[in-house]
């Protein structure tokens, strides 16, 4: 294996050694082996490209295309052409996965499960860093600079980790980088020739002497090992770098069990599982209320209204200014029993949440500070540098008590926002979800009875098991897998019931927050981490968003969903029907029951235009269309960028040829074009050769005929006269030289007989490397000019100060 081959292998190994620090961030280490295999393939393509003597730009392009094809193959093959080539649909799916991965990174505490999004981000990160390391260390022969991307990946791993990174991860990462440096230095020394020690340790020994290790290399090994040892030992001795031998004692922030859990914030989606699995139920909120039904006082943090088949998430429809209070309740009719209550909530100092948990439906929130209004979740949201930590705020809210009859007789929703946005389902939702919903609710005659049947099936009849250790899951099969496994925690039950309700055209969303908590001796209530909860809310016209509780053994089932309430209301429904019919002739309006009156104040969710909401639910539908359109745009732009990249060498050579062969360009420009044309057919120029030697080499390389060979020699003669003729001698005819050069270039370009070879020489001419050489020279000249200007300015500044 040659020097570059060894560096290629070590560069890949150094990348994987640094990626070793990412292992503690996720649960399943299987991605690490997959990343190693993919990186080996990308590095292999680079080795083949360098063996084929492709320039740096083409080598990197080949590796980048290989990485894209491999990522497509292992992540979204079902959306790609032949399972490998990414089209617009595959690009859109990759975009969705990257977005989900970013959400998962912010949602999970480490170690996180390897979701599809996180897996894609890990593979992309490792391949991206590995490609840059390969470019710097192998292609550009600068192993020292390759430490920057390696450091970036290691810093990202240690920055995301919630706990201190183990020393072994640093040792492995640093060892990989040191090995890369030593391999490159060894390769450079080997390129100088073999070292034969002679007298006094200097070269000059006999040719047959055995090769010995170079003393400087041995010293380099020792320095590297010593530096690595000091880097590992230093944090143990310095108190500012962690829990070392002389580190100061811990102060506060620990639970009763001595486990430091730091600042608390319930993530609105899947990281809720981490809060439920905390060993100690740490208090995050306390509140006092005048509600007569504290057991139903669920505190909503956020509502998740969007379902894309992988997960539920919020539209985040946030208004900069808070609407006028009291906030209207979507779909609520005066016929439903409702009373106002006031609840005062105090957040613990370490509860760093941006959204305020509030009882629902909230009508007014009094809190100090600058807040925005979440129109869908009906709560206040803090700015970037503000949280709920230590905040005391007062919430005026309604206690709504619908009857089973009112829910059973609820008409179709009036608002198209409700019917369009909150019944939307992804096209790739497994059929099992709808089939199970239809089977469970086969005997139901109304949406209310269907909802109650679903809740009863989850809590009692379906033989489900509550288990917080089950992986949350975000794939397209997550809901179907849960319905088959029948084991999970509140997230699974809420997501599944809401999705099943939507399959039956029942508007549904998922709320995340807290259950009511435990009553204290002073009459207040304490809400802890173990009260973190998710529940579905279904929409019934005349009542509004109505809570259900499908999670077995958790929270409390609302009164209107209990069997005794439903059965007690059934006779009333039958008895009230004649009365309702006889009331019509007396002039009583029945319209409120069929279509409740619009609330007196605008609702930012149902009336976004009247409330001037920047991002509305209707707009989100247009946004979905834009999202479906943008992959085609990005795909076209990517194809155009790739085409431009591939055509750049050809376009540059064509422009240079036209410029150099112009009559006024000069003899030396024509000669440069002649040499580069020979380079393009496989005969690179030699700096030490004379014009006559160069002419002979060009003629041999192109096997030129007599006329073309004579043209080459005439151009070489003109170059000699241009360079060496005395001043005042007869000038060279530039037009004649340009014609000769044009004749020779045409002959050289016709050397390749096959169209494929001619196309390859035209599209990927080796002489195009002069682009990077010229850029390097210009950059060097710019740095020299800047340094010269600085030197000139220093004396001036000294004189002015004097």
QUIZIUR-V178338 format. One record per run of one state. SS is the DSSP state (A for helix, B for strand, O for the rest). FROM is the first residue (numbers start at 0). LEN is the number of residues. If there is no record, write none. Layout:
{{SS:FROM:LEN} {SS:FROM:LEN}}
//
This chain:
{{O:0:2} {A:2:23} {B:25:1} {O:26:3} {A:29:22} {O:51:4} {A:55:20} {O:75:1} {A:76:3} {O:79:1} {B:80:1} {O:81:3} {B:84:1} {O:85:2} {A:87:20} {O:107:4} {B:111:1} {O:112:3} {A:115:24} {O:139:7} {A:146:14} {O:160:6} {A:166:26} {O:192:4} {B:196:1} {O:197:1} {A:198:3} {O:201:1} {B:202:1} {O:203:11} {A:214:23} {O:237:1} {A:238:3} {O:241:12} {B:253:1} {O:254:5} {B:259:1} {O:260:3} {B:263:1} {O:264:7} {A:271:5} {O:276:6} {B:282:7} {O:289:4} {A:293:3} {O:296:2} {B:298:6} {O:304:1} {B:305:2} {O:307:4} {B:311:2} {O:313:4} {B:317:2} {O:319:12} {B:331:1} {O:332:4} {B:336:11} {O:347:3} {B:350:1} {O:351:3} {B:354:1} {O:355:2} {B:357:2} {O:359:2} {B:361:5} {O:366:4} {B:370:4} {O:374:4} {B:378:4} {O:382:9} {B:391:10} {O:401:2} {A:403:5} {O:408:7} {A:415:6} {O:421:9} {A:430:10} {O:440:6} {A:446:15} {O:461:3} {B:464:2} {O:466:11} {A:477:8} {O:485:1} {B:486:2} {O:488:1} {A:489:14} {O:503:4} {B:507:7} {O:514:3} {B:517:2} {O:519:5} {B:524:4} {A:528:3} {B:531:9} {O:540:1} {B:541:1} {O:542:1} {B:543:4} {O:547:11} {A:558:3} {O:561:1} {A:562:21} {O:583:7} {A:590:4} {O:594:13} {A:607:4} {O:611:5} {A:616:44} {O:660:6} {A:666:14} {O:680:10} {A:690:12} {O:702:3} {A:705:19} {O:724:9} {A:733:16} {O:749:5} {A:754:9} {O:763:2} {A:765:36} {O:801:1}}
//
